Every structure is written in C-alpha cells, then in structure tokens.
C-alpha cells in the first residue's frame, strides 16, 4: 500500500502522483491512459487499459523443412500460448505439408490464415482478452461441451447410437481441447500481467483453482470419448446394460451437482460429493470384477475415471 498526498491543480481539479514501480511494471508513461473506476464502497481503482497490459510477442517464424508433424504442431502451440501476433510458416516443403498445417491452425481459437502460397503460410492471431474470454467463462464453455457429450452418450440407452453420434463426440472432444489450450493462453497472459485480474474481477487463488477445474473437465471429455467408443460396438440388448445405465445416470447426476457447487462457490457441498463419490466408485469397482466383456469393462472404467477427475475438482474446491 502506498500513501500519496493530493495536490491541487488549477481551480477545479486535483492530481495524485503514481508510484514509479507501478508505472514501470505496467509499461506506462507520459501520455498513456489509465482507467479510473469507483467501486461499491466509493473507492477509486486505478488500472492500466487492458490493451496496454496484454503483451504480445512479434512475428514468430516456423521453418517446416525437415520437421515432422509433431514438431511443427508443438512450435505452433508454443507460439500460440506465448501470444504471438502473427505466425509465419515457411520452407520448400510448404506445399506437401500445407493441409496439415491448416488443420493444426483450425485447432486454436483466435487463429486464422490470412496468406497462403506455395512458399509461405501466414497466420494472424485475432485473440483479445475481455470478460467473454475470462477463465470463468472458458470453464463454463468446457462444461457445456461436456454436457452435450453426456446427452449424446445417453442416446445409447434410449435410441439408436450410430457412428454419427460417435463422430459428434470426437468433434466435441476436439472442442474441449481447443478451449483448454485457450485457457492456458489466458493463464500465461495473467501471469505476465497480474493486473489483468482486476479487469476479470478475479484473484490469483480462483485462477489457480480454475486451472485444475478446466484440466479435469478436459480429461473428463477424454473419458467420455472412450466410453463412446465402447458404445459403438456394445450390444444394447444385453440385460447387464440396465445396470450400466443406472451407473451412467448416477454419474451424470453427480457431475451436474458438483459443477453447480463450483459455480455457486458453495465449496462445503464438495465434501458431500466426495462421500458419494467414494461409495459410487466402490460399487463400480466391485461390479467391474464380475465383467468379462472387454467393451463393458471399458465403459465401466470410463465412468470410474470420470469420478476420479471429479474428485480432483472437489478436492481443489475445498483446499
């Protein structure tokens, strides 16, 4: 906390000296603009404009010659996470690799190809961080995608479940991956410019919790995809599937209750979830020992693994 004296300037205004360390940390100076807002208590909050606080690296060039697809993807991922303003792919092998590069670009929210030739591909980063891109909003978007996946999986028990449903699950899983990568990008921006937290109406502890929540929800999406693979070939007419459906419904109910607990920040309710979860996992593991069909085993293991991810969320909530 700093103390500063108010100095009168002219007949109608007063000025206040700002700490030099704060000015330097936020890359401010003469002529730059700050935001002055009044909170509910009547206190004035001075903060840099968000456009000044989000640091972007300049153009990042990725040479594609002699590199496999994984290496190119990892370099693109690093440039994206580090908030490069533009990413340029170049090399003699552009033509033979351009389809894969464009596919990679499509996996990232905010990136778009603005130039494409036989020698070069230029990608522009159109991402901007605002309230719609806050960690809380991204977390809810991942949850919404997961709930869409649950609705598709429910079709296995109520109507025909075909390869089209499975392909839709794959699309939803890819969407959660894109959202989680965007979440990581936002985390980097916050770590580099902590004052962004004021604009997002959040704090360091909540951001750290949200990262665990988002990572667990992404892994939950992977578990749902594995369950969907089992459902493609599992015989729905089997009597055992009534029990599988019962476990599936219980998992769905527990999932929704826990996420509502997180959104409403009633973290004490997470204790109740952990008790229920332990009981559910024990029943699932006992049932697993009776199974012989590999597809049924895979479906039950997927539910167990979803509970494991939800446990991580609950433990983080109460810590």
BELGI-V787341 format. One line per field, one symbol per residue. phi: phi as a letter, one per 20 degrees, with the letter a starting at -180 (. if undefined). psi: psi as a letter, one per 20 degrees, with the letter a starting at -180 (. if undefined). burial: b if it has 9 or more other ideal C-beta (glycine too) atoms within 8 Angstrom, else e. A space follows every 50 residues. Layout:
phi = ???
psi = ???
burial = ???
//
This chain:
phi = .ddceedfcmecbcccfefffffffdldrgnfdcdccdefeneeddbfff feeeedfefdddeefmdeffffffffgffffemffbcdebqfeggfdfff ffffgfedfoebfdbbcfdbcdddeefcebffdfgfffgfffffffffff fffffgedbfddffffffffffffffffffffgfffgfffffcgfggffe lcbfffffffffffffffffffffffffffffcfffffffffffffffff ffffgffffffffelefffffffffffffffffffffgfeecfgffgfff fffgfffffffgfffffee
psi = pqpqqpppoaijrqqppqphhggghjlrapiqprpoqpahijqpppqqqh hiiopprbpppopipjqrhgggghhggghghjlphqpppqrhjggiihgh ghgghiippiqqpipoaiiqpppqojppoahikqhgggghggghghhhgg hghhhhihapoahghghhggghghghgghhghghghgggghhnhihhghi largghggghggggghhghhhghhghghgghhipohiphhighghghggg ggghgggghhgghikmhhihggghgggggghggghghhiiqhohggghgg hggghghgghgggghhhi.
burial = eeeeeeeeeeeeeeeeebeeebbeebebeeeeebeeeeeeeeeebebbbb ebbbeebeebebebeeeeeeebbebbbebbbbbbbbbbbbeebbeebbeb bbebbebbeebebeeeeeebbbbbbebebeeebbbbbbbbbbbebbbbbb ebbbbbeeeebeeebbebbbebbbbbbbbbbbbbbbbbbbeebebbbebb ebeeebbebbbbbbbbbbbbbbbbbbbbbbbbebeeeeebbeebbebbeb bbebbbbbbebbeeeeeebbbebbebbeebbebbbebbeebeeebbbbbb bbbbbbbbbbbbbbbbbbe
//
